[in-house]
Amino acid sequence: MTAEPRTVPGAESTDGAGQSVVDGLVRLLDLEPIEENIFRGLSPNVSLQRVFGGQVAGQALVAAGRTVSQDRSVHSLHSYFIGPGDPAVPIVYTVDRLRDGRSFSIRRVTAVQHGEPIFVLSASFQLAQGGIDHQTPMPDVPPPESLPTIDERCQGYDHVCALTFASDLTLLESVLVHHGLAWGIDPVISASLDHAMWFHRPFRADEWFLYDMSSPSASGGRGLAMGQLYAKDGRHIASVVQEGMMRVPSA
C-alpha cells in the first residue's frame, strides 16, 4: 500500500533558512510500506546509543496516518516508551485499525525491533468539523525577531553553556529546574515513560512557535511535565503532557 505523506492542515511549502532541516525531517518520517498496515522506518546516521523518542513517536504517527482517509486529521495521541530503540537497525511499525466511524478513526501502532515491541501509540483522527472555539491566551513574550541567536547568547561562555541552553528546550527539563538541576551538568538519569499530545488548531511545524513548559509534580522517581504550544499569532495549537523517570543518585 502506498500513500502520499500527510501534511499539516493549512500548511503550504515555503523557502527559508531552515528548509534543509525541514527536508531532512520529512525524509526521516517518510516510511517505507512493507505490507498492508506494516511500515519500516530508519534512523539518522548519528552517534546515539538509542533512538530519539520523538523520532519513534513521529514515525509511528505517520504510520497511523497512512491508513486513514486524507480528510481526517489527528487530534490526539497517547503513547508509551517500552524499551530503548537501536539506531543501527530499522524499526517496523504495525498498525491496527481499531475503528472507522462517521467522524472519528482510531489507530494503534506498535514499533518493533529485534522481535520485541519498543513503543506503542494510540491516535485518534477526526473529520474536520465546526463548533465552539475558545483558548487560553498566549503568555506575553517578546517577538521572536527581537531575541538573540544561540551564538549571540553564548558569547563569552564555553560550550557547556550552549548545551545547557539547548537542553532547556526539552519538556522534561521543566522538572529539573524546580530543583536547580540540569542535564549535562548534574548526574541525572532520565528516560521518557509516556507522551500525550492534543492538536487544537492548524499550524506549520517549520515556523516559529512558543513552547510554554511547566512541571506540576515530581515524586517516586518520576516527574510530570506539561507544555502549551502557541503559534506566532497567538493561536493555541497544541498541548503536551509527558511523564519521565527522573533519578538523581545523590537525592
Secondary structure, 3 states (H helix, E strand, C coil): CCCCCCCCCCCCCCCCCCHHHHHHHHHHHCCEEEECCEEEECCCCCCCCCCCHHHHHHHHHHHHHCCCCCCEEEEEEEEEECCCCCCCCCEEEEEEEEEECCCEEEEEEEEEECCEEEEEEEEEEEECCCCCCCCCCCCCCCCHHHCCCHHHHCCCCCHHHHHHHHHCCCCCHHHHHHHCCCCCCCCCEEEEEEEEEEECCCCCCCCCEEEEEEEEEEECCEEEEEEEEEECCCCEEEEEEEEEEEECCCC
